[in-house]
């Protein structure tokens, strides 16, 4: 069958690498893709925001399965567009725009969790209309103070502040449009102190299967210091997720979430990403995402031994109960090599050397493109280096060693992925 992946990052290269291994994949397209996805299939110059262009391409090229990588097209209604008559026969991995509100609106997700009694932090929705109530709520909390833009803000819409006065000022700036329309509504949350991890399910809206869990590292600097990024590395499995914690995750969070999706009648065929935090011995939900994470994809997908096309088609056809997941027991560790200056200003189009020489790790391109016959940087996060090994410490060590081999002007990576495990 012909398959299209939407997106151009490390997540999409990892999916392309895995899907291209399936004998069921006749031709693989990636829109718009990057220099790495071009090694797995055919890149097509259609932006992720061009939903009508994507639909028409699928009709013209007899695409039978679409896998949506990033959240933007989901919130914008790409799945709904494919439910129209001429594309209704095409399977699509990704929820409807309404269901994608679980990621696209923090307030929507909080109301959902409250309704289905899913453990999460105490919160208050704030707009210009109840600003004083928001300030009073902040005063009732202990620092640090958590402010979240309700909508999508390219990963920049969450502020964690130690000073009450600063939090009140930032709240005012946010409802006045600090993050554009995304922050006209703000969710103030109680701060939860614990250790974060991520859990992933694939659902058809009724049934579900679980994928490997992971832990990513968001801070730019060694020892979890510096600014938040899209992710500097990840580990799977997570050593502190034991059977007791996993049972609580399933009973208190995963089951009620899937039940809620079913009860709400959501059109939801795709991934559910549970961003969790362990506080003491108990898990709480920090956020939902409606797609796979990045760089978590780079460690969970290589651990799946199944033909991934079989798994995805089972979701599309409502046959997930027939799937027995076969998970590699080895650990996977990925180290993200980024452009100097990221997550703030950075330069593009720096020539990348030696990425094709790595033999002991998987190399997944994130922000790359081809220019004048050379592979160059084209984003903040450039390349993820993933290694599998029975010992996650050894996997990290090999990934770091190979990250050292890859060269481009201004490259940077964290040398301590997994340090807290």
C-alpha positions in Angstrom: 0.0 0.0 0.0 1.0 3.6 -0.4 1.5 5.5 2.9 2.0 9.2 3.7 3.6 10.6 6.8 2.9 14.2 7.6 5.7 16.1 9.3 9.4 16.9 9.0 11.1 16.1 12.3 12.9 13.4 14.2 9.6 11.7 15.0 8.7 11.5 11.4 12.1 10.2 10.3 11.8 7.5 13.0 8.3 6.5 11.8 9.5 6.5 8.2 12.5 4.3 9.1 10.1 1.8 10.8 7.3 1.9 8.2 9.7 1.5 5.3 10.8 -1.9 6.7 7.2 -3.3 6.3 6.7 -5.5 3.3 3.1 -4.1 3.2 4.5 -0.6 2.3 4.7 -0.3 -1.5 5.6 3.4 -1.6 6.2 5.8 1.3 5.7 9.6 1.0 6.7 12.2 3.6 5.3 15.7 3.5 7.4 17.7 3.6 10.1 15.5 5.2 13.8 16.2 5.8 17.2 14.9 4.6 16.8 11.7 6.7 13.2 10.8 5.6 14.5 11.1 2.0 16.5 7.9 2.7 13.3 6.0 3.6 10.8 7.2 1.0 9.9 10.2 -1.2 9.7 13.7 0.2 6.9 15.8 -1.2 6.9 19.6 -1.0 3.6 20.1 0.8 3.6 21.9 4.1 1.8 20.3 7.1 -0.6 23.3 7.2 -1.8 22.7 3.6 -4.6 20.3 4.4 -6.4 20.6 1.0 -3.0 20.0 -0.8 -2.4 16.9 1.4 -5.9 15.5 0.6 -5.4 16.1 -3.1 -2.0 14.4 -3.1 -3.5 11.3 -1.4 -6.2 11.1 -4.0 -3.8 11.5 -6.9 -1.3 9.0 -5.5 -3.7 6.3 -4.3 -2.5 6.7 -0.7 -4.3 4.2 1.7 -2.8 5.2 5.1 -1.9 8.7 6.5 0.1 9.0 9.7 0.0 12.5 11.2 3.2 13.4 13.1 2.7 16.9 14.6 -0.2 18.4 16.5 -0.9 21.4 14.4 -2.7 19.7 11.5 -4.8 17.6 14.0 -6.0 20.7 15.8 -6.6 22.3 12.4 -8.9 19.4 11.3 -6.8 17.3 8.9 -8.7 14.1 10.1 -12.1 15.8 9.6 -11.1 16.8 6.1 -10.3 13.1 5.3 -13.8 12.1 6.4 -15.2 13.7 3.3 -16.6 11.4 0.6 -13.6 11.2 -1.8 -11.1 10.4 0.9 -13.3 8.5 3.4 -11.7 5.2 2.4 -8.2 6.4 3.4 -7.1 5.3 6.9 -5.7 8.2 9.0 -3.8 7.9 12.3 -4.8 11.0 14.2 -7.9 12.2 16.1 -10.5 14.7 14.9 -10.1 18.4 15.7 -12.6 18.1 18.5 -10.8 15.1 20.1 -7.4 16.9 19.5 -8.6 19.6 22.0 -7.2 17.2 24.6 -3.9 18.7 23.5 -5.0 21.9 21.8 -6.8 23.3 24.9 -5.4 22.9 28.4 -8.8 24.0 29.8 -10.6 21.3 27.7 -8.2 18.6 29.0 -8.5 19.7 32.6 -12.4 19.6 32.4 -12.1 16.1 30.8 -9.8 14.9 33.6 -12.1 16.4 36.2 -15.2 14.7 34.7 -13.5 11.3 34.6 -11.8 11.6 37.9 -8.3 11.4 36.5 -5.6 12.6 38.9 -4.1 16.0 38.0 -3.1 19.2 39.6 -5.6 21.7 41.0 -6.3 24.5 38.5 -8.2 27.6 37.5 -9.1 28.9 34.1 -8.4 32.7 33.8 -9.3 35.3 31.1 -9.5 39.1 31.2 -12.9 38.6 32.7 -11.8 36.9 35.9 -8.3 38.2 36.3 -8.8 39.1 39.9 -10.0 35.6 40.7 -6.8 34.3 39.0 -4.6 36.6 41.2 -6.4 35.4 44.3 -5.9 31.8 43.3 -2.2 32.5 42.7 -2.0 33.9 46.3 -3.6 30.8 47.7 -0.8 28.6 46.2 2.7 27.9 47.3 5.5 28.7 44.9 6.6 27.9 42.3 3.6 29.1 40.2 2.6 27.4 37.0 0.9 29.4 34.2 -0.1 27.6 31.0 -1.4 29.2 27.8 -4.6 27.4 26.9 -3.8 26.9 23.2 -0.8 25.7 21.2 2.2 28.0 21.7 5.0 26.0 19.9 6.1 24.6 23.2 6.7 28.1 24.8 3.4 28.6 26.5 4.2 27.2 30.0 5.8 29.4 32.6 7.1 28.2 36.0 7.8 31.2 38.3 9.1 31.4 41.8 8.0 35.0 42.6 4.3 35.8 43.2 4.6 39.3 41.9 6.3 38.1 38.7 3.5 35.4 38.3 0.8 38.1 38.6 2.5 40.3 36.0 3.1 37.4 33.6 -0.6 36.3 34.0 -1.7 39.8 32.9 0.7 39.8 30.0 -0.5 36.3 28.9 -4.2 37.2 28.9 -3.3 40.3 27.0 -1.8 38.1 24.2 1.9 37.4 25.2 1.5 34.1 23.3 -1.1 35.5 20.8 -4.5 34.0 20.8 -3.2 30.8 22.6 -2.9 32.7 25.9 -6.2 34.8 25.9 -7.2 32.0 28.3 -4.7 30.8 30.9 -4.7 27.7 33.1 -3.1 28.3 36.5 -2.0 25.1 38.0 -0.8 23.9 41.4 2.8 22.9 41.1 3.5 19.2 41.5 6.9 18.2 42.7 8.1 14.8 41.4 9.8 13.1 38.5 8.2 13.1 35.0 7.7 10.2 32.5 5.6 9.5 29.5 3.3 6.7 28.6 1.8 6.0 25.1 -1.3 4.2 23.9 -2.7 3.6 20.4 -6.4 3.6 20.3 -9.3 3.3 17.8 -11.5 5.2 20.3 -12.8 2.0 21.9 -9.9 -0.5 22.2 -6.3 0.3 22.9 -2.8 -1.1 23.1 0.1 0.1 25.1 3.5 1.1 23.6 6.8 1.3 25.6 7.1 4.2 28.1 9.9 6.8 28.0 11.4 9.7 29.9 12.6 12.7 28.1 14.9 15.6 29.1 13.5 19.0 28.3 16.1 21.4 29.8 18.9 22.6 27.5 21.7 22.4 30.1 23.5 19.6 32.0 21.8 18.6 35.2 18.4 19.8 34.0 19.4 23.5 34.0 18.7 26.2 31.5 15.7 26.9 29.2 13.0 24.4 28.3 13.4 22.9 24.8 11.5 20.4 22.7 13.6 17.7 24.2 17.4 17.0 24.4 17.2 13.2 24.8 15.2 10.3 26.1 15.4 6.9 27.7 13.1 3.8 27.4 12.1 1.9 29.4 12.0 4.0 32.6 13.8 2.2 35.5 11.6 3.7 38.2 8.3 2.6 36.5 7.8 -0.7 38.4 4.8 -3.0 38.3 3.0 -1.2 41.2 3.4 2.2 39.5 2.4 0.8 36.1 -0.8 -0.7 37.6 -1.7 2.7 39.1 -1.1 4.4 35.7 -3.3 1.9 33.9 -6.2 1.9 36.5 -6.2 5.6 37.4 -5.2 7.2 34.1 -5.1 5.1 31.0 -8.4 3.2 31.5 -10.4 6.2 32.5 -9.0 8.3 29.6 -9.9 5.7 27.0 -13.3 5.3 28.6 -13.8 9.0 28.5 -12.9 9.2 24.8 -15.4 6.4 24.2 -18.1 8.0 26.3 -17.7 11.4 24.7 -18.1 9.8 21.3 -14.8 11.2 20.1 -13.5 10.3 16.6 -10.2 9.2 17.9 -8.0 6.8 15.9 -4.4 7.4 16.9 -1.9 7.9 19.6 -2.5 9.1 23.2 0.6 10.6 24.8 0.2 10.8 28.6 2.6 13.3 30.1 2.8 12.1 33.7 4.6 12.9 36.9 5.2 10.6 39.9 4.6 12.4 43.2 5.5 10.0 46.0 4.2 6.7 44.8 1.3 8.1 42.7 1.0 9.2 39.1 -0.7 12.4 38.0 -1.4 13.8 34.5 0.5 16.9 33.5 -0.8 17.0 29.9 -2.2 15.0 27.1 -0.7 15.0 23.6 -2.7 13.5 20.6 0.4 12.2 18.8 3.7 10.7 19.6 6.3 12.8 21.4 9.7 13.9 20.1 12.4 12.7 21.1 10.4 9.9 22.8 9.5 8.4 19.4 13.2 7.9 18.7 13.4 5.5 21.7 10.0 3.8 21.7 9.6 2.9 18.0 13.0 1.1 17.7 11.9 -1.1 20.6 8.8 -2.3 18.8 9.5 -5.6 16.9 6.1 -5.8 15.3 5.5 -4.8 11.7 4.3 -1.2 12.5 2.0 -1.1 9.4 0.1 -4.1 10.8 -0.3 -2.3 14.1 -1.5 1.0 12.5 -3.9 -0.7 10.2 -5.4 -2.7 13.1 -6.2 0.7 14.7 -7.8 2.0 11.5 -9.9 -1.1 11.1 -11.0 -1.5 14.7 -9.0 -4.7 15.1 -6.5 -3.7 17.9 -7.6 -6.7 20.0 -5.9 -8.9 17.4 -2.5 -7.3 18.0 0.1 -8.8 20.4 2.8 -6.3 21.0 6.4 -7.6 20.8 8.7 -5.3 22.6 12.5 -5.5 22.6 13.7 -5.9 26.2 16.8 -3.8 25.4 16.9 -0.2 26.6 17.0 2.6 24.1 18.8 6.0 24.7 18.7 8.9 22.3 20.9 12.0 22.5 19.7 15.1 20.5 22.3 17.2 18.8 21.1 20.8 18.5 22.2 24.1 16.9 24.2 26.5 19.0 21.8 29.0 20.7 18.8 26.7 20.7 16.1 27.1 22.0 16.7 30.8 21.4 18.2 32.2 18.2 20.4 29.9 16.1 21.8 29.8 12.6 20.7 27.4 9.8 22.3 25.8 6.8 25.5 24.6 8.5 27.0 21.6 6.7 26.6 18.3 8.6 29.5 15.9 8.3 30.0 12.2 9.2 26.3 11.4 10.0 26.3 8.6 7.4 29.4 7.0 9.0 27.7 5.9 12.3 27.3 2.1 12.4 26.6 1.4 16.1 23.6 3.7 16.6 20.5 4.7 14.6 20.7 8.3 13.3 17.4 10.1 13.0 17.3 13.5 11.3 15.2 16.2 12.9 16.1 19.7 11.6 17.9 18.9 8.3 17.6 19.6 4.6 19.6 19.1 1.4 21.2 22.1 -0.1 23.5 22.0 -3.1 24.0 18.3 -2.7 25.0 18.6 1.0 23.0 17.8 4.1 22.7 21.0 6.2 21.0 22.1 9.5 17.5 23.4 9.1 16.2 23.7 12.7 17.1 23.9 16.4 17.1 20.2 17.0 19.2 18.7 14.2 19.9 15.0 14.7 18.9 12.3 17.3 21.4 9.5 17.9 19.7 6.4 19.3 21.4 3.2 20.7 19.9 0.0 22.0 21.6 -2.1 24.6 20.6 -4.2 27.6 22.0 -1.5 29.9 20.7 2.0 29.3 23.9 3.4 30.7 25.9 1.7 27.9 23.3 2.8 25.4 23.8 6.4 26.5 27.5 6.0 26.3 27.5 4.8 22.7 25.0 7.5 21.7 27.3 10.1 23.2 30.3 8.7 21.5 28.6 8.8 18.1 27.2 12.3 18.7 30.8 13.3 19.1 31.6 12.0 15.6 28.9 14.0 13.8 30.1 17.5 13.1 28.5 20.9 12.2 29.4 24.4 13.2 28.0 25.3 16.6 26.7 21.8 17.5 25.7 21.1 21.1 24.3 18.1 23.0 23.7 17.2 26.6 26.3 14.8 28.0 24.2 13.6 30.9 21.0 12.1 29.5 19.8 9.5 32.0 21.8 11.1 34.8 18.9 11.0 37.3 18.2 7.3 36.8 
